[in-house]
Amino acid sequence: MEQLMMSIEQRGAFFYAYIFQRFGIIAAQARAGFAVNRNHDGWASCNADEVFAAALKAAKEALESADKTYRDINALALSVERGAALVWDAKTGVPVCDLALPDCSRARSLCRDLSNKEGFGYKVRECCGTVIDHRFSAPKLAWILENVPDARQCAERGELLFGSMDSWLIWNFTGGKTHACDCSNAAYTMLYDIYKRQWDADLLTALKIPEQMLPDVKLSSADFGETISEYFGGPVKIACAAGNENNALFGQTCYDLGKARVSYGSTCDVIVHTGLSPVISTSNIMTTFAYGIAGINKYALHAPHWLDMCTDDESNLAACEKMAYRVYKIVRLAEKDTGCPVQMLHADGDAAYGADSDALLQLQADLLQIPVCRPAVKEVSALGSVYIAGVFTGFFKGRDDVVPYWKAEKIFDPAVSPPERDALVERLAKA
C-alpha cells in the first residue's frame, strides 16, 4: 500500500489541505475558510473554534477526495502564519477571547511603551534576534492578560495556556494531550532566546507572562502527538509544525549557508539560510531559526516585508521593478552580514507565477547576477512541511533523500553583463 503525506497549510483566512505522494505530486487538495473580524483601530481577530473547524474540514475533504483513510497517511504536517496569539482554558479548551491574528494591532501602544523602556529593545534583539513589534505574539499575549477579565489571575494559577496558530491546532488535534510548538514559531513570539533555546526569564518578567502557560518547544521535525481517532477514523501522527516561510525554505531545498528564498506577492519576503550558527545582522534583518530537523537547529536571516530596512527611494518604481530592486538590496545586505554570497535565489509566491512573472524573475537574475529558479510545485510551504515530517518518520531517509524530488519549472540566468547590471541598479536607485 502506497503511503502518503498530508499537509494542512494556513494562508490568511483559509486552510489548504494537500495529500502528497512521495515524489511531491499532489494527489488531492481541499480548502476551507474562517471569518476574520477587523475594525477601524486595526484589530484583526477570529473565532478560535471556527479556525480549528476549518482546518479539520479541509483535511477531511482532502482525504475524501483522494479516497483515502488515516491508514494511508504516514504523517500530518502543519504550516502556519506565525505571530498569532490565543489563550485558552487548560482543562476545557475554551478560549478566553478571540484569536488575535498576526497583523492585529491591539498591542501597538504597548510596543511603543516597550520601545521607550531603556535597554528593552537591545534585550529583545540580543535574545530573540528581532525588534519590538506588535506583529509578534508576546505583545498580544501581554495585552490579553492585561485586558481580559480574570485572565492574569487564572494564568498565574496555571489554569490557562497560550499558543500561536500551530499550538492551537496541535492541542485540538491531539484532544488536549500535546501543548507544544516548534522552534520557528517560538522565535516569532518575542519571548524565546534563539541562542540558549529557551524561554527568556527576563522578557517573561518584563511582560508579566507566567512561563507555565507557554508551550513546550520542539524541533520543526518532531513528535507532536497523534490526532484523536474521531477526526479521521484513527490516529495520524503529527510530525511537523513550522511557519510557512520556514517550511518553504525547506521545500525549496535551501538547506545550507548561502541558500536563499524569496516569496513574491503584493509584498516580498526574503529568507537567507545562515547554517548552524545565528548571524547578528547589522542591517536590521531579523535573525531567526530556519528550522529544526534531525536533532539540529538551522538558522536564517529573515526580511519580512514590514521590516524597515529599505529606504523610500524605491517608492516610485513600477511594481515589478520595485520588488526586484528591494530583493536585490536585501540580498546584498544579507550577504554583507553573513560574509557568504548567495549563489542561487529560489523564488515562489503568486507574483512568481503571474502574468508578468517571467519579466520579474529575469530582472531579478539580472540585478543579482545569479540564477533565479521557479519551482515546479507552487505549494512550497506545504511541500516543505511534508518533507520535514517525512524525515522524522522515516518516510524520507534524510534531507538529501528529498533533493531528487525537487524540480525547477524554469531557471532564469542573468542576461546582462556586470557593467550593464551596474547601470540598471543606478537607474533604479534614481527612479
C-alpha positions as CSV (number, residue, x, y, z in Angstrom):
1,M,0.0,0.0,0.0
2,E,1.4,3.4,-1.0
3,Q,2.0,5.7,1.9
4,L,1.0,9.4,1.6
5,M,1.7,12.6,3.5
6,M,-0.9,15.2,4.4
7,S,-0.2,18.9,4.9
8,I,-2.5,21.5,6.4
9,E,-1.4,25.0,5.5
10,Q,-2.9,28.2,6.7
11,R,-2.8,31.2,4.4
12,G,-4.7,34.2,5.6
13,A,-8.3,33.2,6.4
14,F,-8.1,29.8,4.7
15,F,-6.7,26.4,5.4
16,Y,-5.5,24.3,2.4
17,A,-5.1,20.6,2.9
18,Y,-2.9,18.6,0.5
19,I,-2.4,14.9,0.1
20,F,1.2,14.4,-1.3
21,Q,2.7,11.4,-3.0
22,R,6.3,10.6,-2.3
23,F,7.6,12.5,-5.4
24,G,5.9,15.7,-4.3
25,I,2.9,15.2,-6.5
26,I,-0.4,16.5,-5.1
27,A,-2.9,13.6,-5.2
28,A,-5.8,15.7,-3.7
29,Q,-6.5,19.0,-2.1
30,A,-9.2,21.0,-0.4
31,R,-9.8,24.4,1.1
32,A,-11.9,25.8,3.9
33,G,-12.1,29.3,5.3
34,F,-13.0,31.2,8.5
35,A,-14.3,34.6,9.2
36,V,-12.0,37.5,10.1
37,N,-13.1,40.4,12.2
38,R,-11.4,43.8,11.6
39,N,-12.2,47.2,13.0
40,H,-11.0,50.8,12.3
41,D,-8.4,50.5,15.0
42,G,-6.5,47.8,13.1
43,W,-7.6,44.9,15.3
44,A,-7.8,41.6,13.5
45,S,-9.2,38.5,15.1
46,C,-11.3,35.4,14.5
47,N,-13.2,32.8,16.4
48,A,-10.7,30.1,17.5
49,D,-13.2,27.3,17.3
50,E,-14.1,28.3,13.8
51,V,-10.4,28.2,12.9
52,F,-9.9,24.6,14.0
53,A,-13.2,23.6,12.4
54,A,-11.9,25.0,9.1
55,A,-8.6,23.2,9.4
56,L,-10.4,19.9,10.1
57,K,-12.9,20.4,7.3
58,A,-10.2,20.9,4.7
59,A,-8.3,17.9,5.9
60,K,-11.3,15.6,5.8
61,E,-12.3,16.8,2.4
62,A,-8.9,16.2,1.0
63,L,-8.8,12.7,2.4
64,E,-12.3,12.0,0.9
65,S,-11.2,13.5,-2.5
66,A,-8.2,11.2,-2.6
67,D,-10.4,8.3,-1.5
68,K,-8.0,7.5,1.3
69,T,-8.3,6.9,5.1
70,Y,-6.0,7.5,8.1
71,R,-4.2,4.2,7.4
72,D,-2.9,5.7,4.1
73,I,-1.3,8.7,5.8
74,N,2.2,8.4,7.1
75,A,2.1,11.7,8.9
76,L,0.4,15.0,9.1
77,A,2.4,18.3,8.8
78,L,1.2,21.8,9.8
79,S,2.3,25.0,8.1
80,V,1.0,28.3,9.6
81,E,1.4,32.0,9.6
82,R,3.4,33.0,12.7
83,G,2.6,35.7,15.2
84,A,-1.0,34.9,16.2
85,A,-1.9,34.7,19.8
86,L,-4.6,32.8,21.8
87,V,-5.2,32.0,25.4
88,W,-7.5,29.1,26.4
89,D,-8.5,27.2,29.5
90,A,-6.1,24.3,30.2
91,K,-8.9,21.9,31.1
92,T,-11.9,22.8,29.0
93,G,-10.1,24.2,25.9
94,V,-12.4,27.2,25.9
95,P,-10.6,30.4,24.7
96,V,-10.8,33.4,26.9
97,C,-11.2,35.7,23.9
98,D,-10.9,35.6,20.1
99,L,-7.7,34.6,18.4
100,A,-5.6,37.7,17.6
101,L,-4.2,37.3,14.1
102,P,-0.5,38.2,13.2
103,D,-1.4,41.7,11.9
104,C,-3.7,42.6,14.8
105,S,-2.5,46.0,16.1
106,R,-4.2,45.9,19.5
107,A,-0.8,45.8,21.2
108,R,0.7,48.7,19.2
109,S,0.7,51.2,22.1
110,L,2.3,48.5,24.4
111,C,5.1,48.1,21.9
112,R,5.7,51.9,21.8
113,D,6.0,51.8,25.6
114,L,8.4,48.9,25.5
115,S,10.5,50.7,22.9
116,N,10.8,53.7,25.2
117,K,11.9,51.4,28.0
118,E,15.7,51.7,28.4
119,G,17.6,48.7,27.2
120,F,14.5,46.6,26.3
121,G,15.0,46.9,22.6
122,Y,18.6,45.7,23.0
123,K,17.4,42.8,25.1
124,V,14.9,41.7,22.5
125,R,17.5,41.9,19.8
126,E,20.1,40.1,21.7
127,C,17.8,37.2,22.8
128,C,15.2,36.9,20.1
129,G,17.1,38.2,17.1
130,T,14.4,40.7,16.3
131,V,12.8,44.1,17.0
132,I,9.9,45.1,19.2
133,D,6.8,44.9,17.1
134,H,3.1,44.2,17.6
135,R,3.2,41.5,14.9
136,F,4.9,39.1,17.2
137,S,2.8,37.0,19.7
138,A,4.1,38.3,23.0
139,P,2.7,41.8,22.9
140,K,-0.7,40.4,22.0
141,L,-0.4,37.9,24.9
142,A,0.5,40.6,27.3
143,W,-2.5,42.7,26.1
144,I,-4.8,39.7,26.7
145,L,-3.6,39.1,30.2
146,E,-3.9,42.8,31.0
147,N,-7.3,43.4,29.4
148,V,-9.4,40.2,29.6
149,P,-11.2,40.0,33.0
150,D,-9.5,37.5,35.4
151,A,-7.1,36.3,32.7
152,R,-3.9,37.2,34.6
153,Q,-5.1,35.7,37.9
154,C,-6.1,32.5,36.1
155,A,-2.8,32.3,34.2
156,E,-0.8,32.7,37.4
157,R,-2.8,29.8,39.0
158,G,-1.8,27.6,36.0
159,E,-5.3,27.5,34.6
160,L,-4.6,29.0,31.2
161,L,-2.5,28.0,28.2
162,F,-1.0,30.2,25.5
163,G,-0.2,29.4,21.9
164,S,0.1,30.7,18.4
165,M,-1.9,29.1,15.5
166,D,0.3,26.0,15.5
167,S,-0.1,25.2,19.2
168,W,-3.9,25.7,19.0
169,L,-4.2,23.3,16.1
170,I,-1.9,20.7,17.8
171,W,-3.8,21.0,21.1
172,N,-7.1,20.4,19.4
173,F,-6.0,17.6,17.0
174,T,-4.5,15.7,19.9
175,G,-7.5,16.2,22.2
176,G,-5.6,18.4,24.6
177,K,-2.7,15.9,25.1
178,T,0.0,18.0,23.4
179,H,0.8,21.6,24.2
180,A,3.7,22.4,22.0
181,C,5.2,24.5,19.2
182,D,8.3,24.3,17.0
183,C,11.4,26.5,17.2
184,S,10.4,28.7,14.3
185,N,7.1,29.6,15.9
186,A,8.7,30.1,19.3
187,A,11.2,32.5,17.7
188,Y,8.3,34.7,16.5
189,T,6.8,35.2,19.9
190,M,9.4,37.8,21.1
191,L,9.9,35.7,24.2
192,Y,12.3,32.9,23.1
193,D,16.0,33.1,23.3
194,I,17.2,31.6,20.0
195,Y,20.7,31.2,21.2
196,K,20.1,29.4,24.5
197,R,17.0,27.8,23.1
198,Q,14.7,28.5,26.0
199,W,12.0,31.0,27.1
200,D,13.8,34.1,28.4
201,A,13.0,34.7,32.1
202,D,13.8,38.4,31.9
203,L,11.4,39.0,29.0
204,L,8.7,37.0,30.7
205,T,9.1,39.1,33.8
206,A,9.1,42.4,32.0
207,L,5.8,41.4,30.2
208,K,4.3,39.8,33.3
209,I,3.8,36.4,31.5
210,P,3.8,33.2,33.6
211,E,6.1,30.7,31.9
212,Q,3.8,27.8,32.9
213,M,1.3,28.8,30.2
214,L,3.8,28.6,27.4
215,P,4.1,25.6,25.1
216,D,6.9,23.1,25.0
217,V,9.4,24.0,22.2
218,K,10.4,21.2,19.8
219,L,12.3,20.9,16.6
220,S,10.2,21.5,13.5
221,S,10.6,17.8,12.7
222,A,9.4,16.1,15.9
223,D,6.7,14.1,17.6
224,F,3.8,16.4,18.2
225,G,1.4,13.6,19.2
226,E,-1.4,11.9,17.3
227,T,-4.8,13.1,16.2
228,I,-7.6,11.6,18.2
229,S,-9.5,8.9,16.3
230,E,-12.8,10.7,16.0
231,Y,-11.3,13.1,13.4
232,F,-10.1,10.8,10.8
233,G,-11.3,7.4,11.9
234,G,-8.0,6.5,13.6
235,P,-4.8,8.2,14.8
236,V,-2.4,10.1,12.5
237,K,1.0,11.2,13.7
238,I,1.7,15.0,13.6
239,A,5.4,15.2,12.7
240,C,5.9,18.9,11.6
241,A,4.6,22.2,12.8
242,A,6.6,25.1,11.4
243,G,6.0,28.6,10.0
244,N,5.1,29.0,6.3
245,E,8.4,30.8,5.4
246,N,10.4,28.1,7.2
247,N,8.7,25.2,5.5
248,A,9.0,27.0,2.2
249,L,12.8,27.3,2.7
250,F,13.0,23.5,3.2
251,G,10.5,22.9,0.4
252,Q,12.8,24.9,-1.9
253,T,15.8,22.6,-0.7
254,C,17.6,25.6,0.7
255,Y,19.5,23.6,3.3
256,D,22.8,25.3,3.7
257,L,24.7,28.6,4.3
258,G,24.0,31.0,1.4
259,K,20.9,29.4,0.1
260,A,18.1,31.9,-0.2
261,R,14.4,32.1,-1.0
262,V,12.0,34.9,-1.8
263,S,8.2,35.0,-1.9
264,Y,6.7,37.5,-4.3
265,G,3.2,38.7,-3.7
266,S,1.7,42.1,-3.0
267,T,4.9,42.4,-1.0
268,C,8.0,40.3,-0.9
269,D,9.7,38.3,1.9
270,V,13.3,37.2,1.8
271,I,14.9,34.5,4.0
272,V,18.6,33.5,3.7
273,H,20.0,30.3,5.3
274,T,22.9,31.0,7.6
275,G,23.7,27.4,8.6
276,L,24.4,26.1,12.1
277,S,25.1,29.5,13.7
278,P,22.9,32.5,14.1
279,V,24.1,35.7,12.4
280,I,23.5,39.1,14.0
281,S,22.5,41.5,11.2
282,T,24.0,45.0,11.1
283,S,21.2,45.9,8.7
284,N,18.1,45.3,10.9
285,I,17.3,41.9,9.3
286,M,15.7,39.5,11.7
287,T,17.8,36.6,13.0
288,T,15.7,33.5,13.4
289,F,15.5,29.8,13.1
290,A,15.4,28.3,9.6
291,Y,14.0,25.1,11.0
292,G,15.0,22.3,13.4
293,I,15.5,18.8,11.9
294,A,17.3,15.6,12.7
295,G,18.4,16.9,16.1
296,I,19.9,20.1,14.7
297,N,18.7,23.7,14.6
298,K,19.5,25.7,11.5
299,Y,19.4,29.5,11.4
300,A,18.4,32.2,8.9
301,L,18.2,35.9,8.3
302,H,14.6,36.7,7.6
303,A,13.5,40.0,6.0
304,P,9.7,40.2,6.3
305,H,8.1,42.9,4.1
306,W,7.2,45.1,7.1
307,L,10.7,45.5,8.4
308,D,12.0,49.0,7.7
309,M,15.3,48.1,6.0
310,C,15.0,49.8,2.6
311,T,14.6,53.5,2.1
312,D,11.9,55.5,0.4
313,D,14.0,55.7,-2.8
314,E,12.1,52.7,-4.1
315,S,8.6,54.2,-3.6
316,N,8.2,55.5,-7.2
317,L,9.3,52.4,-9.0
318,A,6.9,50.3,-11.1
319,A,5.6,47.2,-9.3
320,C,8.0,44.6,-10.7
321,E,11.0,46.9,-10.6
322,K,10.2,47.9,-7.0
323,M,10.0,44.2,-5.8
324,A,13.2,43.2,-7.7
325,Y,15.2,46.2,-6.5
326,R,14.0,45.7,-2.9
327,V,15.1,42.0,-3.0
328,Y,18.4,43.0,-4.6
329,K,19.2,45.3,-1.7
330,I,18.1,42.9,0.9
331,V,20.2,40.0,-0.5
332,R,23.2,42.3,-0.7
333,L,22.7,43.3,3.0
334,A,22.3,39.7,4.0
335,E,25.5,38.8,2.1
336,K,27.3,41.5,4.0
337,D,26.1,40.1,7.3
338,T,27.0,36.5,6.5
339,G,30.1,37.1,4.5
340,C,28.8,34.5,2.1
341,P,27.5,35.2,-1.4
342,V,24.1,33.9,-2.4
343,Q,24.6,31.6,-5.5
344,M,21.0,31.0,-6.4
345,L,17.7,32.6,-5.5
346,H,14.7,30.3,-5.2
347,A,11.5,32.2,-6.0
348,D,7.9,31.4,-5.2
349,G,4.6,33.3,-4.3
350,D,1.8,34.4,-6.5
351,A,3.7,37.0,-8.4
352,A,6.4,34.4,-9.4
353,Y,3.7,32.7,-11.4
354,G,1.6,35.6,-12.6
355,A,1.3,37.4,-16.0
356,D,4.5,39.4,-15.5
357,S,6.4,36.7,-13.6
358,D,9.0,35.9,-16.3
359,A,9.9,39.6,-16.6
360,L,10.1,39.9,-12.8
361,L,12.4,36.9,-12.3
362,Q,14.6,37.8,-15.3
363,L,15.0,41.3,-13.9
364,Q,15.9,39.8,-10.5
365,A,18.5,37.5,-12.1
366,D,20.0,40.4,-14.0
367,L,20.2,42.6,-10.8
368,L,21.8,39.9,-8.6
369,Q,23.9,38.3,-11.4
370,I,22.9,34.8,-10.2
371,P,20.3,32.3,-11.4
372,V,16.7,32.6,-10.1
373,C,14.7,29.5,-10.2
374,R,10.9,28.9,-10.0
375,P,9.8,25.5,-8.7
376,A,7.6,23.1,-10.5
377,V,5.4,22.7,-7.4
378,K,3.9,26.1,-6.5
379,E,2.8,25.0,-3.0
380,V,6.3,25.1,-1.5
381,S,5.3,25.7,2.1
382,A,3.0,22.6,2.2
383,L,5.6,20.6,0.3
384,G,8.4,21.6,2.7
385,S,6.2,20.7,5.7
386,V,5.7,17.1,4.5
387,Y,9.4,16.8,3.7
388,I,10.2,17.9,7.2
389,A,7.6,15.5,8.7
390,G,8.8,12.7,6.4
391,V,12.4,12.9,7.6
392,F,11.2,12.5,11.2
393,T,9.0,9.5,10.4
394,G,11.5,7.8,8.1
395,F,9.2,8.4,5.0
396,F,12.4,10.0,3.7
397,K,15.8,8.8,4.7
398,G,17.1,12.4,5.3
399,R,17.1,15.8,3.7
400,D,19.4,14.6,0.8
401,D,16.7,12.0,0.0
402,V,14.4,14.9,-0.7
403,V,16.6,16.7,-3.2
404,P,15.9,14.5,-6.2
405,Y,12.2,15.1,-5.9
406,W,12.6,18.9,-6.2
407,K,12.2,20.1,-9.7
408,A,12.6,23.6,-11.3
409,E,9.8,24.8,-13.6
410,K,12.1,27.4,-15.0
411,I,15.6,28.8,-14.3
412,F,16.4,32.4,-15.2
413,D,20.0,33.1,-15.8
414,P,21.5,36.6,-15.9
415,A,21.1,38.1,-19.4
416,V,23.1,41.3,-18.9
417,S,26.8,41.9,-18.2
418,P,28.0,43.2,-14.9
419,P,28.5,46.7,-16.3
420,E,25.0,46.7,-17.7
421,R,23.8,45.5,-14.3
422,D,25.5,48.4,-12.6
423,A,23.8,50.8,-14.9
424,L,20.5,49.2,-14.2
425,V,21.0,49.4,-10.5
426,E,21.9,53.1,-10.8
427,R,18.8,53.8,-12.8
428,L,16.5,52.0,-10.4
429,A,18.1,53.8,-7.4
430,K,17.4,57.2,-9.0
431,A,13.8,56.3,-10.2
